[in-house]
Each structure stands twice: as C-alpha cells, then as structure tokens.
Amino acid sequence: MMETEVKEKIKEGNRRVMDWVFSRFGKENWPEIERKEQVNGYAFVRSYPILGIEKYLGMWDSDRRLPYFPSLKLTNDSYSTYMYAEFNETFDKDEIIFGGKPAEGKELKRFMKIVNKFREITGIRTHVKIISKHVPKIGNIRGKGLGLSASASGAAASALLAAAGYVDLYNNNRFLSYLARYLSGSGTSSAAGGFSVWFGYEGIDEIDSYGVKIDDGNWVDLVIVPIPLEGFKTSSAHKAAVASPFYYEWAVKKPEWVLDLMEGIVNHDIDVVGKHAEKDAYWLTMLMSTGGNYVNYMPTTIDVIREVVRIRREEGINAYYTMDTGPSVVVITEKGKGELILEMLKSKFKDLTIYISKSAGCPEILSNKDDINKAKEILNME
C-alpha cells in the first residue's frame, strides 16, 4: 500500500479529475437493479480494444480490480471482439469458449469472476454459455500490448446484460463500465468508448471507479504495428510495476497528467496527446524493467520507433509512438495523416503487417441480420 501523503495527493488529484469531467458531462446515477433468479435469452455483441495514453499498472485491490490512480485511454478498431452469450434453464453447467477452445485454468477462473459478480448483483442462477473470438482488422498476427483483454471485458459485460434482458443496465454506462472492470480493469474504457477517463485512487468506493467518455476521437488516426510476444501475461506487468522504486513517483503525477491530457483532447491537440503517449510508454518500460527485470521491447520494436521519430523530425509530420505491456507499436497522428505514415513504414518494413485503425465506440449489441450472421460465422456457430 502507498504512504499516506502519496495516497492523499492522488485522491485529491482524482477529485479534480472527477470535477473536470462532471462539470462538462454531468454525473450518471447508479441504477436501480431488478433481481431475477431464472432467465432465458441470448445476445451477440461486438466490442473494441483500447490504447493507453495515460496508462495504468498496479491495483490496490486486485480482487475488484481497483487502480491506484486515474488513467485515460482510446478505444479503437484495430481488433473486434465478437461474443455470444446465452442463458438457458436447460443448461446444466456454465460453458466458456475462447477462440474455438474451452477456457480452462486461470483463463476460465478470470472470466468466471465477471460472471459470478453479475450473478451476485442480479440474483440470476441460470447457467450461461459464452463463445468469444478476437478478430484483427487486417492480417492474423495477434500483437501483444493492443488492449484485447479490455475488449473481451466490454463484450462480456454487454453480452451478459443483453442476454439476461437488462438492456437498461447496458444503457447505463456507469454500471456497464463497473461490471466490465471485473474481467479487466481497462475494460472500463472499452465499455465507455472513444477517449475515456477511468477514475481511481486507493480507498475509492468501487461504484465510483468507472470509465467516462470525454471525446469520440474521430480526429485521430492510429497506425498499428502488431508484434507478438509469447509467455508473458499483463498480470506479471502489474506486479513488476508496483515493485519498481519509481512506481509511486509515477502514480502521484497521474492526476495532473490526466487533467492536462483531457484539455488537449477536447481541444483536438494531437501534439499534447502524442507527447503524453510517448512519455508514458517510457515510464512503463522503466517500471517493468526495474521492478521485474522485464523489457517489453523486441528488436523490431526499436527499429519501428526509430523510424517514427525520423518521420517526425525529418518529414515534419506529427507522428508519435506508444506501447503498452507488449512490444507492439502504435503510431498516433491526426486524421488524414495515417495513410502517409503507413506507406512510409510499409516501404521500410516490408515483412511486417501494418495497418490503420480509427477510434471506436462502446460495445454494440448486434441486431442486424447480416451482422448476426457474420458473428455466427466468426464464432463457428453454423
């Protein structure tokens, strides 16, 4: 746990972040929740991953996935997560399928946490079947560090609510974001969509730790360079970061950085957004390496970063790079510049899969026949 002085500074900083958000967008009320026991229903959902700008690592309550400080992210369409959920009184057990395989071990335990929290809140005892798959926008390389666990979280929260007939709760962003947090903390942002801020400090009431959209982000282009990394889980990065001697220094600065970033976002200032993203990528690498002997760079990562910096310095294009807990690189630029940067990177790195991504919204409950048929095909349900 943090020292008292540090905790109080972050708490006060989070209050200013909340005040900034609520003064512009209002504060959503916590909803009334109808309790049920048995339900029958199903839903198809599509959700999207997040890109950390002011990132988060470390939780003061890992069971409820409550962070030490506020953070800010951008939901984008670099991937889509398709999910089917069905409650049926004839089911004699829960069934969770990821990517065509039954979930097991830690993966199953982690997913069941959100299912069990949903049951605790609603009283539902009916067994559920869930089928899910991540689909990249282009190619088939699953890059590490592209926010896919957040996308699964947003999809799971939405699918559970829709399948059980709680559309009113799905439409309450505060509750949707709160529930998504139980699978992945960054799911709060996938649930909110666009540029969103996630409130947090040590001691926060858990119903106050959720994501709020502050801008749709349609003025930003992202150039995605997915780079795989096997054998490392983000949970290890959380532990490594908190163990770093620099962690508290990073954490206590977060509220002020988030406030500055929010001002840049509402003013559509790509330089403010890009500089924050680059700075935080450096911090993340330093924290993980000093706290857990873990470096998230691959040789390709360094080559791509050097080229992005060259493009900014020599070509005069506002291009900024960032990374999360994996070696994948994301280039942030203003809308319309992505194609130019894409071509420059592809001409230099001919063997890499590189593509453009745009901002994305909150999870969508699919109702269109064509969308549902596409989801069935992706999920191998036909």
Secondary structure by P-SEA (a helix, b strand, c coil): cccaaaaaaaaaaaaaaaaaaaaccccccbbbbbbbcccccccccccbbbbbccccccccccccccccccbbbbbbccbbbbbbbbbbccccbbbbbcccccccaaaaaaaaaaaaaaaaaccccbbbbbbbbbbbccccccccccaaaaaaaaaaaaaaaaaaccccccccaaaaaaaacccccaaaaaaaccbbbbbbcccccccccccccccccccbbbbbbbbbbccccaaaaaaaaaaccaaaaaaaaaaaaaaaaaaaaaaccaaaaaaaaaaaaaaaaaaaaaccccccccaaaaaaaaaaaaaaaccccccccccccccbbbbbbcccaaaaaaaaaaaaccccccbbbbbbbcccccccaaaaaaaaaaaccc
